[in-house]
Amino acid sequence: MVIAMNVSTPIWRKMDTLSWPPRRLNLRPGVYLEDLFVTHAARGKGVGRRLMTRLAAIAVERGWERIDFQVLDWNPARGFYRRIGIEHLGDWLRYGGDAGVLRRLAAEDLPDRD
């Protein structure tokens, strides 16, 4: 986790993990940005750009060749990402299931057979 501070006030937070794509895709390792938040008061002051450049430098140092993250379609930060050269990857669709789906699938689970 990286946190940017302005005197004693946190103004930006990011969490990331190393991501390894499936071997069948023949892709290189990269970083998955879990969470990025710049406080309203700090926006437009270069904080996001500075910290994204730091994340990029860490990735390059470690031989990682990609960055991935998710953004809600209504998020105004999408414009910021476009300005720094990060684009929406339209090939992938997010899938998920709620607790009901998990319970239904779990009920179908077969015990291990020795």
C-alpha positions in Angstrom: 0.0 0.0 0.0 1.2 3.5 -0.8 -0.3 6.5 1.0 0.4 10.2 0.0 0.2 12.7 2.9 -0.3 16.4 2.9 1.1 17.4 6.3 -0.9 15.0 8.4 -3.8 14.4 6.1 -3.9 11.3 3.8 -4.8 12.5 0.3 -4.2 9.5 -1.8 -4.3 5.7 -1.3 -3.6 2.8 -3.5 -3.4 -0.9 -2.9 -2.0 -3.3 -5.4 -0.9 -6.8 -5.8 1.2 -8.7 -8.3 -1.0 -10.3 -10.9 -0.1 -13.3 -13.0 -2.3 -13.8 -16.1 -3.4 -17.3 -17.1 -0.6 -19.1 -18.9 -2.9 -19.9 -21.9 -2.9 -16.1 -22.7 0.9 -16.1 -22.9 1.0 -12.7 -21.1 3.7 -11.2 -18.9 3.2 -10.5 -15.2 1.8 -7.1 -14.1 0.2 -5.2 -11.2 -3.4 -5.2 -10.3 -4.4 -1.9 -8.8 -7.0 -2.8 -6.1 -7.9 0.6 -4.9 -7.1 4.2 -5.8 -8.6 7.2 -4.1 -7.6 10.9 -4.2 -9.5 13.2 -1.8 -11.6 15.8 -3.4 -9.4 18.6 -2.0 -6.2 17.1 -3.5 -7.7 16.5 -7.0 -6.3 18.5 -9.9 -3.0 19.1 -8.1 -0.9 16.3 -9.7 -1.2 13.9 -6.8 -2.8 11.1 -8.9 -0.3 11.5 -11.7 2.7 11.5 -9.4 1.6 8.4 -7.7 0.7 6.6 -10.9 4.1 7.5 -12.3 5.7 6.0 -9.1 3.6 2.8 -9.5 4.8 2.6 -13.1 8.4 3.0 -12.1 8.1 0.2 -9.6 6.5 -2.0 -12.2 9.2 -1.3 -14.7 12.0 -2.0 -12.1 10.4 -5.4 -11.3 9.9 -6.4 -15.0 6.1 -6.2 -14.8 4.6 -5.3 -18.2 1.0 -4.3 -17.5 -1.4 -2.6 -15.1 -4.9 -3.7 -14.6 -7.8 -2.3 -12.5 -11.5 -1.8 -12.7 -13.4 1.5 -12.8 -17.2 2.0 -12.6 -18.7 3.5 -15.8 -19.8 6.6 -14.0 -16.5 7.4 -12.4 -15.1 10.8 -13.6 -11.5 9.5 -13.0 -11.9 7.7 -16.3 -10.9 10.9 -18.0 -7.7 11.1 -15.9 -6.8 7.5 -16.9 -7.3 8.4 -20.6 -5.1 11.5 -20.2 -2.2 9.4 -18.8 -2.6 6.8 -21.6 -4.6 4.1 -19.8 -7.5 2.9 -21.8 -10.6 0.8 -21.2 -10.0 -2.8 -22.4 -13.2 -3.7 -24.0 -12.5 -7.4 -24.4 -13.1 -8.4 -20.8 -16.5 -8.4 -19.0 -16.8 -8.5 -15.3 -18.7 -11.5 -13.9 -19.8 -12.1 -10.3 -22.3 -13.9 -8.2 -24.0 -13.0 -5.0 -24.5 -15.1 -1.8 -27.5 -16.9 -3.3 -25.4 -18.1 -6.2 -22.7 -19.2 -3.9 -25.2 -21.2 -1.7 -26.8 -22.8 -4.8 -23.4 -23.9 -6.2 -22.2 -25.0 -2.8 -25.3 -27.3 -2.4 -24.2 -29.0 -5.7 -20.7 -29.7 -4.3 -19.9 -33.5 -4.3 -17.8 -34.9 -1.5 -14.3 -36.0 -2.4 -14.0 -39.6 -3.3 -11.0 -41.6 -2.2 
